[in-house]
Amino acid sequence: MRIRGVDYHVVETKAKSNTRRETLLLLHGFTGSHATYDTILPILAQDWHCVTVDLLGHSKTDAPEGLERYRLEEQAADLIAILDQLRVQRASVLGYSMGGRLALGLATLYPERIGALMLQSASPGLVSRQEREARILKDMALADKIKTQGVASFVAEWERLPLFATQLELSQNVQEKVRKERMNQRMIGLVGSLGGMGTGAQPSFWGELPNVRIPTLLLAGQEDQKFCGIALAMKKALPDAKYITFSNAGHTIHVEQPEAFGYAVRNWLRIRGGIK
């Protein structure tokens, strides 16, 4: 799909139900792809028209040069243009990690286009300018490492981060699927994504949370204490939010507890997030 000068890979999964045809947009995290939510699509597509996207620089979507094109505001505009091409006036959005930050950006910048918001292991960014500047330097160093050592070396180091330690308890088949998704990336795309919409580069949305009146579901794994704390702080600031934690799960709930995660999202959407 050609969007604002860039070719995006977009996959539609039609709803099985004849009575509910609202759209659910699913956004993956850094090093992910449209395949991130494959295990829970059969649950969600029972009721919803699901749209999965390879975000800019990832997998089968173009990876342009220049950091400006990767900015959160630019990618949010791309997603709205995708909905326009699909003739979707209003969608609910589920985002994981980086995709969660982008989903919150959509809700902040285009509230009239978002019916419900689900943020998995996500944050509104960093509060202070000093924190953002420090994170930018850290992401620049990581980008330089990707440039000099290549994607394979980066992935080997990335999957050893404490953030993903709970994945080591998963079956070998599941671990290999996650690794394959990470390996299916390009250096230029990862570098652009880090520099253009990394946590330090993006705007901080903490101050915008009281204005986000869209029903919001916050999801975190109990083993991911950092993002449990962030989710609790977000719940206090958001006018209409519910917070769910998952036992025996860390940052990647959709991988570690796919059935529980899928039904939690589906049930909440049925109760709170339905678009009339």
Solvent accessible surface area in square Angstrom, and as a share of the most:
residue,aa,sasa,rsa
1,M,73,0.32
2,R,137,0.50
3,I,2,0.01
4,R,116,0.42
5,G,50,0.48
6,V,8,0.05
7,D,62,0.32
8,Y,5,0.02
9,H,51,0.23
10,V,30,0.17
11,V,49,0.28
12,E,73,0.33
13,T,42,0.25
14,K,138,0.59
15,A,13,0.10
16,K,143,0.61
17,S,25,0.16
18,N,125,0.64
19,T,123,0.71
20,R,58,0.21
21,R,151,0.55
22,E,43,0.19
23,T,6,0.04
24,L,0,0.00
25,L,1,0.00
26,L,3,0.01
27,L,0,0.00
28,H,2,0.01
29,G,2,0.02
30,F,31,0.13
31,T,5,0.03
32,G,8,0.07
33,S,7,0.04
34,H,40,0.18
35,A,23,0.18
36,T,13,0.08
37,Y,3,0.01
38,D,61,0.31
39,T,73,0.42
40,I,0,0.00
41,L,22,0.11
42,P,76,0.48
43,I,18,0.09
44,L,0,0.00
45,A,1,0.01
46,Q,56,0.25
47,D,6,0.03
48,W,0,0.00
49,H,21,0.09
50,C,1,0.01
51,V,0,0.00
52,T,4,0.03
53,V,0,0.00
54,D,0,0.00
55,L,1,0.00
56,L,1,0.01
57,G,0,0.00
58,H,0,0.00
59,S,10,0.07
60,K,129,0.55
61,T,0,0.00
62,D,48,0.25
63,A,18,0.14
64,P,34,0.22
65,E,146,0.66
66,G,49,0.47
67,L,90,0.45
68,E,122,0.55
69,R,44,0.16
70,Y,1,0.00
71,R,84,0.31
72,L,1,0.01
73,E,53,0.24
74,E,45,0.20
75,Q,2,0.01
76,A,0,0.00
77,A,23,0.18
78,D,0,0.00
79,L,1,0.01
80,I,15,0.08
81,A,23,0.18
82,I,0,0.00
83,L,0,0.00
84,D,77,0.40
85,Q,103,0.46
86,L,35,0.17
87,R,227,0.83
88,V,17,0.10
89,Q,132,0.59
90,R,107,0.39
91,A,0,0.00
92,S,0,0.00
93,V,0,0.00
94,L,0,0.00
95,G,0,0.00
96,Y,19,0.07
97,S,27,0.17
98,M,7,0.03
99,G,0,0.00
100,G,0,0.00
101,R,20,0.07
102,L,0,0.00
103,A,0,0.00
104,L,0,0.00
105,G,0,0.00
106,L,0,0.00
107,A,2,0.02
108,T,33,0.19
109,L,78,0.39
110,Y,57,0.22
111,P,68,0.43
112,E,109,0.49
113,R,25,0.09
114,I,1,0.01
115,G,8,0.08
116,A,0,0.00
117,L,0,0.00
118,M,0,0.00
119,L,4,0.02
120,Q,0,0.00
121,S,1,0.01
122,A,8,0.06
123,S,10,0.06
124,P,0,0.00
125,G,4,0.04
126,L,40,0.20
127,V,99,0.57
128,S,38,0.24
129,R,150,0.55
130,Q,115,0.51
131,E,81,0.37
132,R,59,0.21
133,E,85,0.38
134,A,62,0.48
135,R,76,0.28
136,I,63,0.32
137,L,119,0.59
138,K,140,0.59
139,D,10,0.05
140,M,105,0.47
141,A,61,0.47
142,L,36,0.18
143,A,10,0.07
144,D,76,0.40
145,K,69,0.29
146,I,0,0.00
147,K,110,0.46
148,T,111,0.65
149,Q,99,0.44
150,G,27,0.26
151,V,23,0.13
152,A,60,0.47
153,S,45,0.29
154,F,3,0.01
155,V,2,0.01
156,A,38,0.30
157,E,65,0.29
158,W,41,0.14
159,E,37,0.16
160,R,172,0.63
161,L,62,0.31
162,P,117,0.74
163,L,61,0.30
164,F,10,0.04
165,A,51,0.40
166,T,28,0.17
167,Q,14,0.06
168,L,125,0.62
169,E,149,0.67
170,L,36,0.18
171,S,65,0.42
172,Q,113,0.50
173,N,126,0.65
174,V,53,0.30
175,Q,29,0.13
176,E,80,0.36
177,K,84,0.36
178,V,19,0.11
179,R,71,0.26
180,K,154,0.65
181,E,27,0.12
182,R,14,0.05
183,M,84,0.37
184,N,85,0.43
185,Q,14,0.06
186,R,88,0.32
187,M,84,0.37
188,I,61,0.31
189,G,0,0.00
190,L,0,0.00
191,V,19,0.11
192,G,4,0.04
193,S,2,0.01
194,L,14,0.07
195,G,28,0.27
196,G,5,0.05
197,M,0,0.00
198,G,6,0.05
199,T,16,0.10
200,G,3,0.03
201,A,42,0.33
202,Q,4,0.02
203,P,49,0.31
204,S,34,0.22
205,F,9,0.04
206,W,56,0.20
207,G,63,0.61
208,E,70,0.31
209,L,0,0.00
210,P,66,0.42
211,N,101,0.52
212,V,6,0.03
213,R,172,0.63
214,I,15,0.07
215,P,29,0.18
216,T,1,0.01
217,L,0,0.00
218,L,2,0.01
219,L,2,0.01
220,A,1,0.00
221,G,0,0.00
222,Q,80,0.35
223,E,106,0.47
224,D,10,0.05
225,Q,132,0.59
226,K,130,0.55
227,F,26,0.11
228,C,12,0.07
229,G,38,0.37
230,I,31,0.16
231,A,6,0.04
232,L,86,0.43
233,A,43,0.33
234,M,2,0.01
235,K,84,0.35
236,K,176,0.75
237,A,34,0.26
238,L,11,0.05
239,P,62,0.39
240,D,38,0.20
241,A,23,0.18
242,K,100,0.42
243,Y,44,0.17
244,I,38,0.19
245,T,52,0.30
246,F,15,0.06
247,S,61,0.40
248,N,114,0.59
249,A,0,0.00
250,G,3,0.02
251,H,3,0.01
252,T,6,0.04
253,I,0,0.00
254,H,5,0.02
255,V,28,0.16
256,E,20,0.09
257,Q,53,0.24
258,P,44,0.28
259,E,118,0.53
260,A,52,0.41
261,F,0,0.00
262,G,0,0.00
263,Y,80,0.31
264,A,19,0.15
265,V,0,0.00
266,R,28,0.10
267,N,73,0.37
268,W,12,0.04
269,L,0,0.00
270,R,118,0.43
271,I,138,0.70
272,R,111,0.41
273,G,1,0.01
274,G,21,0.20
275,I,23,0.12
276,K,228,0.97
